[in-house]
């Protein structure tokens, strides 16, 4: 059996699961703000105990690579790389938006396209469009929402929107027609399971030393006012 530890920290959700091949056998997650530094390693210990495994029985670590929160991604990727280096096991990276699309695609018919949206502050979202087979129709982008920019979603098939960025886009998107909305899809380690196992069997591993998260945008800081 292949056991993969999946880590999702790209947003406010801190989510960890253990898979046996492509099936989740233990999971723990909490959406309580950016509490990843406090919770991540505790959650890893908890899911290993629930799955009755030791850390040395893990075959690989899969981590959500972004886009998303700079700090959240750094914490998740740093932890995943540390475990892979110490245990000498492969590192798998999972596109955050694609794993959300996987979750949505489980309940919809074949002719619908799937657009996960993550809040990128102000009127901007991280988004992409996938078909039912998770093939990319529109690649990942940072989109500033306005009447002109959402025309990119005028596609031949109906588009299903979801994620925490959907809320501020909903009014603009509803005017376009052929749109569907799902309220309860969020980044979760559970939706990484099948993709992670597929990448493991195909040996699509990352270089542990050089892998970096997919931030999409540069990280900016401002000087503290005196």
C-alpha positions as CSV (number, residue, x, y, z in Angstrom):
1,X,0.0,0.0,0.0
2,X,1.1,3.6,-0.7
3,X,0.5,6.0,2.1
4,X,0.7,9.7,1.3
5,X,0.6,12.6,3.8
6,X,-1.3,15.4,2.2
7,X,-0.9,19.0,3.5
8,X,-3.1,22.0,2.6
9,X,-2.3,25.4,4.0
10,X,-2.8,27.7,1.0
11,X,-5.7,29.6,2.7
12,X,-7.1,30.0,6.1
13,X,-7.9,26.2,6.1
14,X,-5.3,24.0,7.8
15,X,-6.0,20.6,6.5
16,X,-4.0,17.3,6.8
17,X,-4.9,13.8,5.7
18,X,-3.3,10.4,5.2
19,X,-4.2,8.4,2.1
20,X,-4.0,4.7,1.4
21,X,-3.4,4.6,-2.4
22,X,-6.1,7.2,-3.5
23,X,-8.4,6.8,-0.5
24,X,-8.4,9.0,2.6
25,X,-8.0,7.0,5.8
26,X,-7.5,9.8,8.3
27,X,-8.1,13.6,8.2
28,X,-8.0,16.6,10.4
29,X,-8.7,20.2,9.4
30,X,-9.7,23.5,10.9
31,X,-10.7,26.7,9.2
32,X,-9.9,29.2,12.0
33,X,-7.8,31.9,10.4
34,X,-4.1,31.6,9.7
35,X,-3.3,29.2,12.6
36,X,-1.1,26.9,10.6
37,X,2.1,27.4,12.6
38,X,0.3,26.3,15.8
39,X,-1.7,23.4,14.3
40,X,0.0,21.8,11.3
41,X,2.5,19.5,13.1
42,X,-0.1,18.6,15.8
43,X,-2.5,17.6,13.0
44,X,0.2,15.5,11.3
45,X,0.7,13.6,14.6
46,X,-3.0,13.2,15.0
47,X,-3.7,11.8,11.6
48,X,-0.8,9.4,11.8
49,X,-2.1,8.1,15.1
50,X,-5.7,7.8,13.7
51,X,-4.3,5.8,10.7
52,X,-2.2,3.6,13.0
53,X,1.0,4.5,11.1
54,X,4.4,5.9,12.1
55,X,6.0,8.7,10.1
56,X,8.5,6.2,8.7
57,X,5.6,4.4,7.0
58,X,4.8,7.4,4.9
59,X,5.6,6.8,1.2
60,X,5.5,10.5,0.1
61,X,4.3,13.9,1.2
62,X,2.0,15.9,-1.1
63,X,1.6,19.7,-0.5
64,X,-0.7,22.2,-1.9
65,X,1.6,24.5,-3.9
66,X,-0.7,27.5,-4.5
67,X,-1.7,30.1,-5.4
68,X,-2.8,31.3,-2.0
69,X,-1.5,33.0,1.1
70,X,2.2,33.7,1.1
71,X,2.7,32.8,4.7
72,X,0.4,29.7,4.6
73,X,2.2,28.3,1.5
74,X,5.6,28.9,3.1
75,X,4.6,27.0,6.3
76,X,3.1,24.1,4.4
77,X,5.9,23.7,1.8
78,X,8.6,24.1,4.4
79,X,7.1,21.4,6.6
80,X,6.6,19.1,3.6
81,X,10.2,19.6,2.4
82,X,11.6,19.0,5.9
83,X,9.7,15.7,6.2
84,X,10.8,14.5,2.8
85,X,14.4,15.4,3.4
86,X,14.5,13.7,6.8
87,X,12.7,10.6,5.7
88,X,14.2,10.5,2.2
89,X,10.8,10.2,0.5
90,X,9.4,11.9,-2.6
91,X,7.7,15.3,-2.6
92,X,4.5,15.9,-4.6
93,X,3.1,19.3,-5.4
94,X,-0.6,19.7,-6.0
95,X,-2.1,22.8,-7.7
96,X,-4.5,24.3,-5.1
97,X,-7.1,25.4,-7.7
98,X,-7.0,22.0,-9.5
99,X,-7.7,20.1,-6.3
100,X,-10.7,22.3,-5.6
101,X,-11.9,21.6,-9.2
102,X,-11.6,17.9,-8.5
103,X,-13.9,18.2,-5.5
104,X,-16.5,20.1,-7.5
105,X,-16.3,17.8,-10.5
106,X,-17.5,14.8,-8.4
107,X,-21.1,15.9,-8.4
108,X,-21.6,17.6,-11.8
109,X,-22.3,16.4,-15.3
110,X,-19.7,16.2,-18.0
111,X,-20.5,19.3,-20.1
112,X,-19.9,21.7,-17.2
113,X,-16.6,23.6,-16.7
114,X,-15.2,24.4,-13.3
115,X,-13.8,27.6,-12.0
116,X,-12.3,27.7,-8.5
117,X,-11.8,31.2,-7.2
118,X,-9.6,32.2,-4.2
119,X,-9.8,35.7,-2.6
120,X,-6.7,37.7,-3.4
121,X,-7.9,40.8,-1.6
122,X,-9.6,43.9,-2.9
123,X,-11.5,43.0,-6.1
124,X,-8.9,40.4,-7.2
125,X,-9.2,36.6,-7.3
126,X,-6.9,33.7,-8.2
127,X,-8.8,31.6,-10.6
128,X,-8.6,29.0,-13.4
129,X,-11.0,27.0,-15.5
130,X,-10.9,23.2,-15.9
131,X,-13.0,20.6,-17.6
132,X,-14.5,17.5,-16.0
133,X,-11.2,15.6,-16.5
134,X,-9.2,18.4,-14.8
135,X,-7.7,19.5,-18.1
136,X,-6.9,23.2,-18.1
137,X,-9.2,25.4,-20.2
138,X,-8.0,28.8,-18.8
139,X,-4.7,28.7,-16.9
140,X,-4.2,30.0,-13.4
141,X,-4.3,33.8,-13.3
142,X,-4.8,36.7,-10.9
143,X,-7.9,38.4,-12.2
144,X,-9.1,41.9,-11.2
145,X,-12.9,41.7,-11.3
146,X,-14.9,44.1,-13.4
147,X,-17.5,43.8,-16.2
148,X,-14.8,43.5,-18.9
149,X,-12.5,41.0,-17.2
150,X,-15.2,38.5,-16.5
151,X,-15.9,38.2,-20.2
152,X,-13.1,35.6,-20.2
153,X,-15.7,33.2,-18.8
154,X,-17.9,33.5,-21.8
155,X,-17.3,30.0,-22.9
156,X,-19.2,27.4,-24.9
157,X,-20.2,25.4,-21.9
158,X,-21.8,26.4,-18.6
159,X,-19.3,27.4,-15.9
160,X,-19.5,26.4,-12.3
161,X,-17.9,28.8,-9.8
162,X,-16.9,28.1,-6.2
163,X,-14.3,29.1,-3.6
164,X,-14.1,32.0,-1.2
165,X,-13.4,34.4,-4.1
166,X,-16.7,33.6,-5.7
167,X,-18.8,35.8,-3.3
168,X,-17.4,39.1,-4.5
169,X,-17.6,37.9,-8.2
170,X,-21.1,36.6,-8.0
171,X,-23.0,39.7,-9.0
172,X,-20.8,40.2,-12.1
173,X,-20.9,36.6,-13.1
174,X,-24.7,36.2,-12.7
175,X,-25.3,38.8,-15.5
176,X,-23.4,36.6,-17.9
177,X,-25.8,33.6,-17.9
178,X,-24.9,29.9,-18.1
179,X,-23.4,30.1,-14.6
180,X,-23.7,27.8,-11.6
181,X,-22.5,28.4,-8.1
182,X,-21.4,26.0,-5.3
183,X,-21.1,27.5,-1.8
184,X,-19.2,24.8,0.1
185,X,-16.0,24.0,-1.9
186,X,-12.8,25.1,-0.1
187,X,-9.2,23.9,-0.3
188,X,-8.8,20.7,1.5
189,X,-6.2,17.9,1.8
190,X,-9.0,15.4,1.1
191,X,-9.4,16.6,-2.5
192,X,-5.7,16.2,-3.0
193,X,-5.8,12.5,-2.5
194,X,-6.6,11.1,-6.0
195,X,-4.3,13.6,-7.7
196,X,-1.5,12.9,-5.3
197,X,-1.7,9.1,-5.9
198,X,-1.8,9.6,-9.7
199,X,1.3,11.8,-9.6
200,X,3.0,9.3,-7.3
201,X,2.4,6.4,-9.6
202,X,3.7,8.5,-12.5
203,X,6.7,9.4,-10.5
204,X,6.1,13.1,-10.9
205,X,8.2,14.2,-8.0
206,X,9.6,17.6,-7.1
207,X,13.2,18.4,-6.3
208,X,13.1,18.7,-2.5
209,X,16.0,21.1,-2.4
210,X,14.8,23.6,-5.0
211,X,11.0,23.4,-5.0
212,X,9.2,26.7,-4.2
213,X,5.5,27.4,-3.8
214,X,3.5,28.9,-6.7
215,X,2.9,32.4,-5.4
216,X,1.6,33.8,-8.7
217,X,2.2,37.3,-7.4
218,X,5.2,38.8,-5.7
219,X,5.1,39.3,-1.9
220,X,5.2,42.9,-0.8
221,X,5.7,44.3,2.6
222,X,5.3,47.9,3.8
223,X,7.4,49.6,6.4
224,X,5.9,50.1,9.8
225,X,4.9,53.7,10.4
226,X,6.7,55.4,13.2
